[in-house]
Amino acid sequence: MKRTQFTPEKSCLLAVALSGLIIGAFLFSNLIRSVDNISSFGLCSLASAKARAAADYDATPTQLQSILHYATSKIVPQQSLAEISVTFDVLKTRSPCNFLVFGLGFDSLMWTSLNPHGTTLFLEEDPKWVQTIVKKAPTLNAHTVQYRTQLQEADSLLKTYRSEPLCSPSKACLRGNYKCRLALSGLPDEVYDKEWDLIMIDAPRGYFPEAPGRMAAIFSAAVMARGRKGSGVTHVFLHDVNRRVEKMFAEEFLCRKYLVKAVGRLWHFEIPPAANVSQRDGWYC
Ligand SMILES: C[S@@+](CC[C@H](N)C(=O)[O-])C[C@H]1O[C@@H](n2cnc3c(N)ncnc32)[C@H](O)[C@@H]1O
């Protein structure tokens, strides 16, 4: 696949920065624990609260594995540090949370580590690639997904989806919705049964005509976000917005009015539940 060219210096810098992010989070949490130990010295009534807090701040096995991995690997994630930081900033306020990621790759261990004690689930099109990555990082939670679309159908899907009632904002659902081709209808139950606080769309592949393209992932993320029942918004991150199809489908389903940040090739949307939006002008935006 087409990959960004990294110079050894750049790769090294990004690996050091990633390790720094994870080690920094770990050290900061230990510092908080130490301060807490000193300030509450002798106050037995706080002992159980302290013990709970200490357990919350302990590094998870995945975080420790992640430090080792990124400190010793020459292969770094494709997103830049500035792009990764957009999602990291949201994770710092929402974690532990439910984080759904389209695509498995060299960034997966990092995303799981940045959401300690939360649920981070990866959806990947290529079963062999799942095996390759999970072999190296067995704690990752990944499922294989079959897409029913191809990149070359993007224009016609956008032109015709409004004629299928089960694609409409008032009727669209995902589980079992075979009629709307943009709906990811056959995902594992875990995906439908959870409410996702953050959704990262960095897959499937969308750079050759027969590739699945990101149309269905974008549509399905919009349906999940609009259906949110919990408080707050759903954060949706879309990578590769330099490409025509990603941009077109984002404009149609994720909506410019919900775009809150654009960094490099990443767009960040905050999508409110449809139930909270008073002005409904028919379709998604
Ligand atoms: C843009 S990539 C996602 C890359 C990921 N965000 C990362 O930083 O590694 C989208 C898809 O390309 C495929 N892919 C990525 N790297 C690959 C590799 N080295 N070999 C085979 N497939 C790969 C996977 O199917 C993945 O879901």
The ligand as an SDF file (V2000), in Angstrom:
LIG
                    3D

 27 29  0  0  0  0  0  0  0  0999 V2000
   -4.3880    3.9210    6.0850 C   0  0  0  0  0  0  0  0  0  0  0  0
   -4.1610    2.2660    6.6140 S   0  0  0  0  0  0  0  0  0  0  0  0
   -4.3100    2.4830    8.3400 C   0  0  0  0  0  0  0  0  0  0  0  0
   -2.9790    2.5500    8.8770 C   0  0  0  0  0  0  0  0  0  0  0  0
   -2.8810    2.7790   10.3590 C   0  0  0  0  0  0  0  0  0  0  0  0
   -3.6580    3.9170   10.7600 N   0  0  0  0  0  0  0  0  0  0  0  0
   -1.4120    2.9390   10.7280 C   0  0  0  0  0  0  0  0  0  0  0  0
   -1.0050    4.0170   11.1470 O   0  0  0  0  0  0  0  0  0  0  0  0
   -0.7090    1.9630   10.5720 O   0  0  0  0  0  0  0  0  0  0  0  0
   -5.6710    1.4730    6.1790 C   0  0  0  0  0  0  0  0  0  0  0  0
   -5.6060   -0.0100    5.9570 C   0  0  0  0  0  0  0  0  0  0  0  0
   -4.4810   -0.3570    5.1740 O   0  0  0  0  0  0  0  0  0  0  0  0
   -4.1080   -1.6980    5.4660 C   0  0  0  0  0  0  0  0  0  0  0  0
   -2.7040   -1.7060    5.8380 N   0  0  0  0  0  0  0  0  0  0  0  0
   -2.0500   -0.7540    6.5030 C   0  0  0  0  0  0  0  0  0  0  0  0
   -0.7340   -1.0540    6.5920 N   0  0  0  0  0  0  0  0  0  0  0  0
   -0.5590   -2.2390    5.9760 C   0  0  0  0  0  0  0  0  0  0  0  0
    0.5610   -3.0650    5.7160 C   0  0  0  0  0  0  0  0  0  0  0  0
    1.7730   -2.7170    6.1240 N   0  0  0  0  0  0  0  0  0  0  0  0
    0.3600   -4.2050    5.0700 N   0  0  0  0  0  0  0  0  0  0  0  0
   -0.8690   -4.5630    4.6540 C   0  0  0  0  0  0  0  0  0  0  0  0
   -1.9790   -3.8070    4.8490 N   0  0  0  0  0  0  0  0  0  0  0  0
   -1.8260   -2.6570    5.4990 C   0  0  0  0  0  0  0  0  0  0  0  0
   -5.0160   -2.1980    6.5600 C   0  0  0  0  0  0  0  0  0  0  0  0
   -6.0800   -2.8910    5.9550 O   0  0  0  0  0  0  0  0  0  0  0  0
   -5.5160   -0.8970    7.1710 C   0  0  0  0  0  0  0  0  0  0  0  0
   -6.7450   -1.0260    7.7950 O   0  0  0  0  0  0  0  0  0  0  0  0
  1  2  1  0
  2  3  1  0
  2 10  1  0
  3  4  1  0
  4  5  1  0
  5  6  1  0
  5  7  1  0
  7  8  2  0
  7  9  1  0
 10 11  1  0
 11 12  1  0
 11 26  1  0
 12 13  1  0
 13 14  1  0
 13 24  1  0
 14 15  1  0
 14 23  1  0
 15 16  2  0
 16 17  1  0
 17 18  1  0
 17 23  2  0
 18 19  1  0
 18 20  2  0
 20 21  1  0
 21 22  2  0
 22 23  1  0
 24 25  1  0
 24 26  1  0
 26 27  1  0
M  CHG  2   2   1   9  -1
M  END
$$$$
